[in-house]
Amino acid sequence: MGVTHLDQPPTGWRLWLAAVRPRTLTIAVAPVMVGAGLAFSVSHTLHVLPLAATLLGAVLIQAGTNLWNDVSDALRGGDQPMRQGPPRVTALGWATPERVRRAALVSFAAAALVGLYLAMLGGWPVVGLGLASLAAGWAYSGGPKPISYTALGEMFVLAFFGMGAVAGTVWLQLHGLPPQVWPLGLAMGLPAAAVLMANNYRDMEADRLVGRRTLAIRLGPAGSKAVYAILVVAPFAMLDWLALAAVPLAVKLVWDFSTTPRGPAFNGILAATARFQLVLAALVVGGLAYAAY
């Protein structure tokens, strides 16, 4: 982004680009890619418009979740000055809470509209998944007990940005769920959860001061390093040979997480973890395409 807490505040589309945290939006893209790859490997065809709508809906829910998190954390006092992550537009005064809340609601409403189209194609299973995803996006930072303040955040990411996203994409293409959905969904959800672990490990001290009890806080530094390594390495046990090309990236991530002091440097590790999931997804899609012919 090239924007720090001390730079001139961004305006216009740059402000909202900062607010939706584009580096994390890929965790919504990767599982849809894998779901599409699996569907193609089974049927040798893709329904392009439903796939585009699935991708758009997933990104809108992720963007809305990030915006809602931005304003909710600021109002709860969660974004303290000692927090070392990328800038949050509400806490820094770049946008009023009402503007950011309105933007989050617009994003969720747009996702719901896309969901209506997908529901017509996929029926009640898609309705259920869509409503659960919207509710979880709000509950992540909203309500009396936000998910982001508990040790359940990684499970939330694993469920919705792994299993749910892959299964939903496949269902919309095939109207069925081949057994490969579940290991592939888990393989995509684990590195997505690792992105959140990197975020929460970086902010352990600041989060503890505002009453958060994230998984990183509960595990402590040594436990967090071990769990992050598992989240990054375990997907290879569920994937085919082509995914092994990402092993060097996984090794570097585990090393960097284990040896880098908590602080702003972890922003790079977070972004690299999100890129790793995207690379892994691309390799999985390549393997599925190769196996289909």
GIHUWO-V693059 format. One record per residue. N is the residue number from 1. PSI is psi in radians with two decimals (NA if undefined). Layout:
BEGIN
N/PSI + N/PSI
END
This chain:
BEGIN
1/-0.60 + 2/0.32 + 3/2.25 + 4/3.05 + 5/-0.36 + 6/-0.13 + 7/2.96 + 8/2.24 + 9/2.44 + 10/2.77 + 11/2.97 + 12/-2.44 + 13/-0.46 + 14/-0.62 + 15/-0.84 + 16/-0.49 + 17/-0.74 + 18/-0.67 + 19/-0.64 + 20/-0.07 + 21/1.26 + 22/-0.46 + 23/-0.40 + 24/-0.15 + 25/-0.37 + 26/-0.37 + 27/-0.29 + 28/-0.45 + 29/-0.76 + 30/-0.85 + 31/-0.51 + 32/-0.71 + 33/-0.82 + 34/-0.71 + 35/-0.73 + 36/-0.72 + 37/-0.72 + 38/-0.77 + 39/-0.72 + 40/-0.67 + 41/-0.46 + 42/-0.79 + 43/-0.20 + 44/0.47 + 45/2.76 + 46/2.39 + 47/1.82 + 48/-0.79 + 49/-0.81 + 50/-0.63 + 51/-0.77 + 52/-0.71 + 53/-0.67 + 54/-0.80 + 55/-0.79 + 56/-0.78 + 57/-0.74 + 58/-0.76 + 59/-0.69 + 60/-0.70 + 61/-0.74 + 62/-0.76 + 63/-0.77 + 64/-0.70 + 65/-0.76 + 66/-0.73 + 67/-0.77 + 68/-0.68 + 69/-0.70 + 70/-0.90 + 71/-0.67 + 72/-0.76 + 73/-0.69 + 74/-0.76 + 75/-0.51 + 76/-0.12 + 77/0.27 + 78/-0.43 + 79/1.34 + 80/2.82 + 81/-0.50 + 82/-0.13 + 83/2.41 + 84/0.28 + 85/-3.08 + 86/2.82 + 87/2.48 + 88/2.18 + 89/-0.56 + 90/-0.84 + 91/-0.58 + 92/-0.07 + 93/0.26 + 94/-0.46 + 95/2.57 + 96/2.70 + 97/-0.66 + 98/-0.70 + 99/-0.76 + 100/-0.70 + 101/-0.72 + 102/-0.70 + 103/-0.68 + 104/-0.76 + 105/-0.65 + 106/-0.74 + 107/-0.77 + 108/-0.69 + 109/-0.72 + 110/-0.70 + 111/-0.67 + 112/-0.68 + 113/-0.76 + 114/-0.68 + 115/-0.55 + 116/-0.74 + 117/-0.78 + 118/-0.60 + 119/-0.63 + 120/-0.52 + 121/-0.68 + 122/-0.12 + 123/-2.79 + 124/-0.61 + 125/-0.66 + 126/-0.66 + 127/-0.83 + 128/-0.79 + 129/-0.72 + 130/-0.79 + 131/-0.70 + 132/-0.68 + 133/-0.75 + 134/-0.76 + 135/-0.73 + 136/-0.64 + 137/-0.67 + 138/-0.79 + 139/-0.33 + 140/-0.68 + 141/-0.14 + 142/3.06 + 143/3.09 + 144/-0.41 + 145/1.38 + 146/2.48 + 147/-0.63 + 148/-0.23 + 149/0.07 + 150/-3.14 + 151/0.17 + 152/0.01 + 153/-0.77 + 154/-0.64 + 155/-0.66 + 156/-0.82 + 157/-0.77 + 158/-0.73 + 159/-0.78 + 160/-0.54 + 161/0.30 + 162/-1.49 + 163/-0.90 + 164/-0.77 + 165/-0.74 + 166/-0.82 + 167/-0.73 + 168/-0.72 + 169/-0.78 + 170/-0.74 + 171/-0.73 + 172/-0.43 + 173/-0.67 + 174/-0.30 + 175/0.65 + 176/2.94 + 177/1.74 + 178/2.72 + 179/-0.42 + 180/-0.27 + 181/-0.75 + 182/-0.83 + 183/-0.62 + 184/-0.68 + 185/-0.73 + 186/-0.73 + 187/-0.54 + 188/-0.59 + 189/-0.56 + 190/-0.89 + 191/-0.48 + 192/-0.73 + 193/-0.56 + 194/-0.56 + 195/-0.80 + 196/-0.67 + 197/-0.75 + 198/-0.74 + 199/-0.83 + 200/-0.55 + 201/-0.73 + 202/-0.67 + 203/0.38 + 204/-0.87 + 205/-0.81 + 206/-0.70 + 207/-0.68 + 208/-0.63 + 209/-0.49 + 210/0.25 + 211/0.14 + 212/2.59 + 213/1.09 + 214/2.94 + 215/-0.67 + 216/-0.72 + 217/-0.74 + 218/-0.61 + 219/-0.52 + 220/3.04 + 221/-0.85 + 222/-0.78 + 223/-0.65 + 224/-0.72 + 225/-0.72 + 226/-0.77 + 227/-0.72 + 228/-0.77 + 229/-0.72 + 230/-0.78 + 231/-0.57 + 232/-0.63 + 233/-0.61 + 234/-0.59 + 235/-0.50 + 236/-0.42 + 237/-0.26 + 238/-0.03 + 239/2.91 + 240/-3.07 + 241/-0.58 + 242/-0.55 + 243/-0.36 + 244/-0.30 + 245/-0.33 + 246/0.01 + 247/-0.78 + 248/-0.63 + 249/-0.74 + 250/-0.76 + 251/-0.76 + 252/-0.71 + 253/-0.81 + 254/-0.73 + 255/-0.83 + 256/-0.71 + 257/-0.67 + 258/-0.46 + 259/-0.25 + 260/2.23 + 261/2.54 + 262/2.43 + 263/-2.87 + 264/-0.46 + 265/-0.42 + 266/-0.26 + 267/-0.66 + 268/-0.67 + 269/-0.70 + 270/-0.86 + 271/-0.69 + 272/-0.58 + 273/-0.72 + 274/-0.69 + 275/-0.66 + 276/-0.77 + 277/-0.70 + 278/-0.73 + 279/-0.77 + 280/-0.74 + 281/-0.75 + 282/-0.69 + 283/-0.65 + 284/-0.79 + 285/-0.73 + 286/-0.75 + 287/-0.69 + 288/-0.72 + 289/-0.70 + 290/-0.72 + 291/-0.39 + 292/-0.22 + 293/NA
END
